[in-house]
Amino acid sequence: ESFQTQLAENKKAVEVANETVEVLQNSGDSIMNVMHIMQYQDIHRQKIERVINVMRALSKYMNTLFEGKIEDEKRVSSATHIAGDTHNDVASTEDIEALLAQFGNQ
């Protein structure tokens, strides 16, 4: 009778141990899944940081490009006649404005 009692307790202990092993394995799978998700998010965070850094660099570049210290009147004007042209026909300012007005009327 004591042998049967001890055998039943041992079987119960084995069942509890098996359940514990199963819970631990499921927990390990869950932990690995969480780590995978965190790694995925970290990769995307790094990509977003790179984009933000590029945007900041472009913004800084554009700001320095457009905040030049030269007054607009002193800047080089656009060429109306380029050296090497075979004709001397130069468009006047009035011609250009008339052409733009014509496009505006269409």
RASUL-V432891 format. One record per helix or strand. SS is the DSSP state (alpha for helix, beta for strand). FROM is the first residue (numbers start at 1). TO is the last residue. If there is no record, write none. Layout:
# RASUL-V432891
SS/FROM/TO ; SS/FROM/TO
This chain:
# RASUL-V432891
alpha/2/66 ; alpha/72/74 ; alpha/93/105
